[in-house]
Amino acid sequence: MTGYGRSEARLEGGRLTVEFRSVNGKNADISIKSSLLPKDKEMEVRKRIAERLQRGTIDMFLTWEPNAGASARSVNTALAAEYFSQIEALGRELGVADLRQNEPNYLMATLLRMPDVVDTVKHDVVTEDNWPLVSAAIDGALDAIVEYRRKEGEALYRDVTSRVATIMALEDEVESYEAERIAAVRAKLQKSIEDLKVKCDAERFEQEMVFYLEKLDINEEKVRLRQHCSYFMDTIDGEPYPGKKLGFIIQEMGREINTTGSKANHAGIQKAVVRMKDELEKIREQSLNIL
């Protein structure tokens, strides 16, 4: 969901720049950081942004650069005259010489600095007449951020799918330890009985062995983890906006990996589980940036 897009509109009085920036977010959190956009156009623009970008914390910026001389200024002569009258009256009261004769330039500069004497003539930047140009610039900026996201998405797809493949390979590695693990558990139990120097009924031992191994059986976890990995790939390949669903699938994958680790009872399996957890955590981090 991270992205950036920019476009410009050449209007009669200057240049309007439209920018979009987005970062990860569960929903479409849209913020228009400009007062240039007319209020009657805001809902239309928000809807357009939500339809194109779907999710993320999205900021829209409008920047206006007027042409040289476009920012006309006007002098409020009535207000300036009022200030001048008050200054003259103050001068007479304080016994100051005629300000008109002694400091005319200084007096004029002072008057022009008085509040509200000089006003910038403000015009609406975005109007009904130039709205088609502004609207096209908004679409251009949205096209740019969508393209940015697409390129990022291609790299993201390669990364997460390769990590899912790694988890599947590690699951095959776990399966390769199964026979060794069962033999090791059996040997460990037999040694414990021998150390206790007690006589054990062979048939009863096998029954208890089966019961104990059932507690350590990870076959269901292996099957479900493979199913979740397959579902992950089907979802990311087949849905236009799979981000939220992938988050739920990742949770299920983590549950099976954790259960496998708790039942492992084998150093090789534990190492594979740690590596799977590491890969899954990286997938989880990256999935936050998937729409």
C-alpha positions as CSV (number, residue, x, y, z in Angstrom):
1,M,0.0,0.0,0.0
2,T,3.0,2.3,0.1
3,G,3.2,4.6,-2.9
4,Y,3.6,8.0,-4.4
5,G,2.0,9.8,-7.4
6,R,2.3,13.3,-8.8
7,S,0.7,15.2,-11.6
8,E,0.3,18.9,-12.7
9,A,-2.4,21.1,-14.2
10,R,-1.5,24.2,-16.1
11,L,-4.2,26.7,-15.3
12,E,-4.7,30.3,-16.4
13,G,-3.1,31.9,-13.4
14,G,-0.4,29.3,-12.6
15,R,0.4,25.7,-12.0
16,L,-1.5,23.3,-9.7
17,T,0.4,20.3,-8.5
18,V,-1.5,17.2,-7.2
19,E,0.3,14.6,-5.1
20,F,-0.7,11.4,-3.4
21,R,1.3,9.6,-0.7
22,S,0.1,6.4,1.0
23,V,1.4,4.0,3.7
24,N,0.0,0.8,5.2
25,G,-3.5,0.9,6.7
26,K,-6.3,-1.5,7.3
27,N,-8.9,0.7,5.6
28,A,-8.9,3.7,3.3
29,D,-8.0,6.5,5.6
30,I,-8.1,9.5,3.2
31,S,-6.8,13.0,4.2
32,I,-7.0,16.0,1.9
33,K,-4.3,18.4,3.1
34,S,-5.2,21.5,1.2
35,S,-7.9,24.2,1.3
36,L,-7.7,24.6,-2.5
37,L,-10.1,21.8,-3.3
38,P,-13.7,23.2,-3.3
39,K,-16.0,21.6,-0.7
40,D,-18.5,20.6,-3.3
41,K,-15.9,18.5,-5.0
42,E,-14.5,16.8,-2.0
43,M,-16.9,13.9,-1.7
44,E,-16.4,13.1,-5.4
45,V,-12.6,13.1,-5.1
46,R,-12.7,11.0,-1.9
47,K,-14.9,8.4,-3.6
48,R,-12.5,8.3,-6.6
49,I,-9.5,7.8,-4.4
50,A,-11.1,5.0,-2.4
51,E,-12.1,3.2,-5.6
52,R,-8.6,3.4,-7.1
53,L,-6.5,2.8,-4.0
54,Q,-8.8,0.7,-1.9
55,R,-6.7,0.6,1.3
56,G,-4.0,2.6,3.1
57,T,-3.4,5.8,5.0
58,I,-3.6,8.2,2.0
59,D,-2.7,11.9,1.9
60,M,-3.6,14.2,-0.9
61,F,-1.7,17.5,-1.4
62,L,-2.6,20.4,-3.7
63,T,0.1,23.0,-4.3
64,W,-0.5,26.3,-6.1
65,E,2.3,28.2,-7.9
66,P,0.9,31.4,-9.4
67,N,2.5,33.0,-12.5
68,A,4.7,36.0,-12.0
69,G,2.5,39.1,-11.4
70,A,-0.6,36.9,-10.9
71,S,-0.8,37.8,-7.2
72,A,-2.1,41.3,-7.6
73,R,-2.2,43.5,-4.5
74,S,-4.5,46.4,-3.7
75,V,-4.1,49.4,-1.4
76,N,-7.0,50.3,0.9
77,T,-6.7,54.0,0.5
78,A,-9.5,54.8,2.8
79,L,-7.9,52.9,5.6
80,A,-4.5,54.4,4.9
81,A,-6.0,57.9,5.0
82,E,-7.5,57.1,8.4
83,Y,-4.2,55.9,9.8
84,F,-2.5,59.1,8.4
85,S,-5.1,61.3,10.1
86,Q,-4.5,59.6,13.4
87,I,-0.7,59.9,13.0
88,E,-1.0,63.6,12.2
89,A,-3.2,64.2,15.2
90,L,-0.8,62.3,17.4
91,G,2.1,64.4,16.0
92,R,0.3,67.7,16.8
93,E,-0.5,66.5,20.3
94,L,3.1,65.6,20.9
95,G,4.4,68.8,19.3
96,V,6.1,67.0,16.5
97,A,6.9,69.0,13.4
98,D,4.8,68.6,10.2
99,L,5.4,65.0,9.1
100,R,4.4,65.8,5.6
101,Q,7.4,68.0,5.1
102,N,10.1,66.3,7.2
103,E,9.7,62.5,6.7
104,P,7.3,61.9,3.8
105,N,9.0,58.7,2.6
106,Y,9.3,57.2,6.0
107,L,5.7,58.1,6.7
108,M,4.5,56.4,3.5
109,A,6.5,53.2,4.2
110,T,5.0,53.2,7.7
111,L,1.5,53.5,6.4
112,L,2.0,50.6,3.9
113,R,3.0,48.4,6.8
114,M,-0.1,49.1,8.9
115,P,-2.6,46.2,9.2
116,D,-4.9,45.6,6.3
117,V,-3.6,48.6,4.3
118,V,-2.2,46.3,1.5
119,D,-4.3,43.3,0.6
120,T,-3.6,40.5,-1.7
121,V,-6.4,40.0,-4.2
122,K,-7.4,36.4,-3.7
123,H,-9.0,34.4,-6.4
124,D,-10.4,30.8,-6.3
125,V,-7.7,28.5,-7.8
126,V,-10.1,25.7,-8.7
127,T,-13.3,26.8,-10.5
128,E,-16.0,25.2,-12.5
129,D,-14.3,26.4,-15.7
130,N,-11.0,24.8,-14.9
131,W,-12.3,21.8,-13.0
132,P,-11.9,19.4,-16.0
133,L,-8.1,20.2,-16.0
134,V,-7.9,19.7,-12.3
135,S,-9.9,16.5,-12.4
136,A,-7.5,15.2,-15.1
137,A,-4.5,16.0,-12.9
138,I,-6.1,14.1,-10.0
139,D,-6.6,11.1,-12.3
140,G,-3.0,11.4,-13.5
141,A,-1.6,11.4,-9.9
142,L,-3.8,8.4,-9.1
143,D,-2.5,6.6,-12.2
144,A,1.0,7.4,-11.0
145,I,0.5,6.0,-7.5
146,V,-1.3,2.9,-8.8
147,E,1.7,2.3,-11.1
148,Y,4.1,2.8,-8.2
149,R,2.1,0.3,-6.2
150,R,2.1,-2.2,-9.1
151,K,5.8,-2.2,-9.4
152,E,6.2,-2.6,-5.6
153,G,3.6,-5.3,-5.7
154,E,5.6,-7.4,-8.3
155,A,8.6,-7.4,-6.0
156,L,6.5,-8.1,-3.0
157,Y,4.8,-11.0,-4.7
158,R,8.1,-12.6,-5.6
159,D,9.3,-12.2,-2.0
160,V,6.3,-13.6,-0.1
161,T,5.7,-16.5,-2.5
162,S,9.4,-17.6,-2.3
163,R,9.0,-17.6,1.5
164,V,5.9,-19.8,1.3
165,A,7.9,-22.2,-0.9
166,T,10.6,-22.2,1.7
167,I,8.1,-23.1,4.4
168,M,6.9,-26.0,2.3
169,A,10.4,-27.2,1.7
170,L,11.1,-27.0,5.5
171,E,7.9,-29.0,6.1
172,D,9.3,-31.7,3.8
173,E,12.5,-31.6,5.9
174,V,10.4,-32.1,9.1
175,E,8.8,-35.1,7.5
176,S,12.2,-36.6,6.7
177,Y,13.0,-36.7,10.5
178,E,9.8,-38.6,11.4
179,A,11.2,-42.1,11.3
180,E,14.3,-41.0,13.2
181,R,12.2,-39.2,15.8
182,I,10.0,-42.2,16.5
183,A,13.1,-44.5,16.8
184,A,14.7,-42.0,19.2
185,V,11.6,-41.7,21.4
186,R,11.3,-45.5,21.5
187,A,15.0,-45.9,22.5
188,K,14.7,-43.2,25.1
189,L,11.7,-44.9,26.8
190,Q,13.4,-48.3,26.7
191,K,16.5,-46.9,28.3
192,S,14.5,-45.3,31.0
193,I,12.9,-48.6,31.8
194,E,16.2,-50.3,31.8
195,D,17.6,-47.7,34.1
196,L,14.7,-48.3,36.5
197,K,15.6,-52.0,36.4
198,V,11.9,-53.1,36.2
199,K,10.4,-55.9,34.2
200,C,8.1,-54.6,31.5
201,D,5.5,-56.6,29.6
202,A,6.3,-56.2,25.9
203,E,2.7,-56.0,24.8
204,R,1.9,-53.3,27.4
205,F,5.0,-51.4,26.4
206,E,3.9,-51.3,22.8
207,Q,0.4,-50.1,23.8
208,E,1.9,-47.3,25.9
209,M,4.3,-46.5,23.1
210,V,1.4,-46.1,20.7
211,F,-0.4,-43.9,23.1
212,Y,2.7,-41.8,23.7
213,L,3.5,-41.4,20.0
214,E,-0.1,-40.3,19.3
215,K,0.5,-37.3,21.6
216,L,3.6,-36.4,19.6
217,D,2.0,-37.1,16.2
218,I,2.3,-34.1,13.9
219,N,0.7,-35.6,10.8
220,E,-2.4,-33.4,11.1
221,E,-0.3,-30.3,11.5
222,K,1.7,-31.1,8.4
223,V,-1.4,-31.7,6.3
224,R,-3.1,-28.5,7.5
225,L,0.1,-26.4,7.0
226,R,0.4,-27.6,3.4
227,Q,-3.3,-26.8,2.9
228,H,-2.8,-23.3,4.3
229,C,0.2,-22.7,2.1
230,S,-1.7,-23.9,-1.0
231,Y,-4.7,-21.7,0.0
232,F,-2.3,-18.7,0.5
233,M,-1.0,-19.2,-3.1
234,D,-4.5,-19.6,-4.6
235,T,-5.6,-16.4,-2.8
236,I,-2.7,-14.2,-3.8
237,D,-2.9,-15.4,-7.4
238,G,-6.7,-15.4,-7.7
239,E,-8.1,-12.4,-5.8
240,P,-7.7,-8.7,-6.8
241,Y,-7.4,-7.5,-3.2
242,P,-6.2,-10.5,-1.1
243,G,-4.5,-8.6,1.8
244,K,-7.0,-9.1,4.6
245,K,-7.6,-12.7,3.8
246,L,-3.9,-13.4,3.6
247,G,-3.6,-12.1,7.1
248,F,-6.1,-14.7,8.4
249,I,-4.3,-17.5,6.5
250,I,-1.0,-16.4,8.0
251,Q,-2.5,-16.7,11.5
252,E,-3.5,-20.3,10.7
253,M,-0.1,-21.1,9.3
254,G,1.5,-19.8,12.5
255,R,-0.8,-22.0,14.6
256,E,0.2,-25.2,12.8
257,I,3.9,-24.3,12.9
258,N,3.7,-23.5,16.7
259,T,1.9,-26.8,17.4
260,T,4.5,-28.7,15.4
261,G,7.3,-27.1,17.5
262,S,5.5,-28.0,20.7
263,K,5.3,-31.7,19.7
264,A,8.7,-31.9,17.9
265,N,10.8,-33.6,20.6
266,H,13.6,-33.6,18.0
267,A,16.5,-31.2,17.5
268,G,16.3,-31.2,13.7
269,I,12.5,-30.6,13.7
270,Q,13.0,-27.8,16.2
271,K,15.5,-26.1,14.0
272,A,13.2,-26.4,11.0
273,V,10.4,-24.9,13.0
274,V,12.5,-21.9,14.0
275,R,13.3,-21.3,10.4
276,M,9.6,-21.6,9.4
277,K,8.7,-19.1,12.1
278,D,11.3,-16.7,10.8
279,E,10.0,-17.0,7.2
280,L,6.4,-16.6,8.4
281,E,7.2,-13.5,10.4
282,K,8.7,-11.9,7.3
283,I,5.6,-12.9,5.3
284,R,3.4,-11.3,8.0
285,E,5.4,-8.0,7.8
286,Q,5.2,-7.9,4.1
287,S,1.5,-8.8,4.0
288,L,0.7,-5.5,5.7
289,N,1.6,-3.9,2.4
290,I,-0.7,-6.1,0.3
291,L,-4.0,-4.6,-0.7
